[in-house]
């Protein structure tokens, strides 16, 4: 291989087709030709979000999408229930505070998923909660939160359901309309397998009716401006977008729909299951609790006697495979394997072969082949 | 030509070298290899800003840079002097209001440059002005404001000088240190000739000392986070950046420095002068007042009896050349030619040849060759 295999939870390896689409000449972003590309791409975004809402591309990191979720909705002292079970849940809480909301934190131990009953309890106790934030797939802990079930709880309350699906959309089921999600964001560089640098957001009528009453606390990410420009003919963005990344998103979304969204999600689920089998086959331990396993990445406890820099350094420098470390207090205690985007059996088998060799070289008592064989069995 | 020639004030045509650099495989954005690219690119940014400050790339449109200028500096009711002589000056005033500042507007008629004495007068009358905002090159009117002279006025006051050089950096002199600019932003898609989607900012110690005392009103564009991540080894960004566009910026900045910053600015000045000669040769009228002419684009009054859609439509559909229209109240009254980035004699001569033919076809009484000959003479 002449390039590093990215087995991190984003950015993921980008198909050649997408990289080539990205390098097309720049079009006038206010012209008819670009407007058609934008409309087509936004329509595919809505299809992947499984919604009838309009969707909008934002030129920015996933965090710009998170900022858009809150800065358009909140006014001073608005109460927000933040479900916090990892770094990205925390970020939504920090954003709530940046935009002058009052955060009610529902703390979930790292590695666990939220219990929908706990959400219900807090909503019962506080009838003035304006919004609930949740990260669907918490990539810091490799945990998936029960999107459908929490959405079901929210049905009986006025609070908006604001959801981050940055690391799950197109790799796990995100049925925005069916699950009562009021506003949902994602990023380009995870399961969609486009390069990083774009976020996308979809907003339903209920959320719009709140947004329309609020003076947005952001100018760049003011969604009212995006709606107004999006409605123009030709369709536009309020500020010069990343034209090349819009091309990339169009191509990446076409690939998703050619594969079929359901097929793609099934492929992610199988990759996740096979990865867990391989981890267990190797005698390693999963970090997340059972029934909370993510479809798109897996967190593994660092084996006793192995340092993060030895393990990931060997994988990177000797085998050309990039794994992710732990974040915050998990630094050095877990490592993470992303299996999202275009990643499948071949990438996982080479990763586990290299991981077996790395662990052997680092003096671990493991049986060569035990991970790869378990992986193969899961796929057969 | 198989692609449209962009003669608009950004995005500009991007050199093949840059498009190819952009399509390289994605690197881990927290790794050593990417960190080196980021450091190299940021260092070149500082060189082009002509500053010893650190510079930072932002994944976003130019407007994200404008937001960063104000959202990190302002607290409620801070007084800001906004110099407003066009659409982008207005935008800095709107941003001031979004971030709860008290705007003092210095209105400059569209087509004119600000008079530094007027800035001084307002600063004398208000000793509590926290910042002055100015757009160096107002692309809505094709006017350049006197950056050096306003910076010289600011030397005697505490107010920060916050400057937008989105459409001038690398096409006109922006000596951040020498001109007393405290924070300065630019965009990727103008004179730097990279694709749109990145902004850059540089901040001096005086501005940092203010920023350090303020709770930023943005999370995504919180510059304290950018500084902290930038200082890490390897250097990083706080949120997953647009990796591909960082590659593009590195290549585009390399091209700028290979050409030589001074040479590039001279080339822009010559292109601007030749364009004005050609406009006059054709018997058309410039919109901006003399001595306020931009180096990077030219605004031309729409000839009597010609509509914007006829003129720009013919140029686009028949000749494959994209010109810009007027913005806001100038819509239909002016058209604009960008001569920024890689644009030079060849692009201008084909533009004026096509413009002559277009005007003739639209029934205007012009002499074929009168624009092109004036252009040639200016270049000879």
Interface residues (C-beta under 8 A of the other chain):
Chain A: X3 X4 X6 X8 X10 X11 X12 X13 X14 X19 X20 X22 X23 X24 X25 X26 X27 X28 X29 X31 X59 X60 X61 X62 X63 X64 X66 X67 X91 X94 X95 X98 X187 X189 X195 X196 X197 X198 X216 X217 X218 X219 X220 X221 X238 X239 X240 X241 X242 X243 X244 X245 X248 X316 X322
Chain B: X3 X4 X6 X8 X10 X11 X12 X13 X14 X19 X20 X22 X23 X24 X25 X26 X27 X28 X29 X31 X59 X60 X61 X62 X63 X64 X66 X67 X91 X94 X95 X98 X187 X189 X195 X196 X197 X198 X216 X217 X218 X219 X220 X221 X238 X239 X240 X241 X242 X243 X244 X245 X248 X316 X322
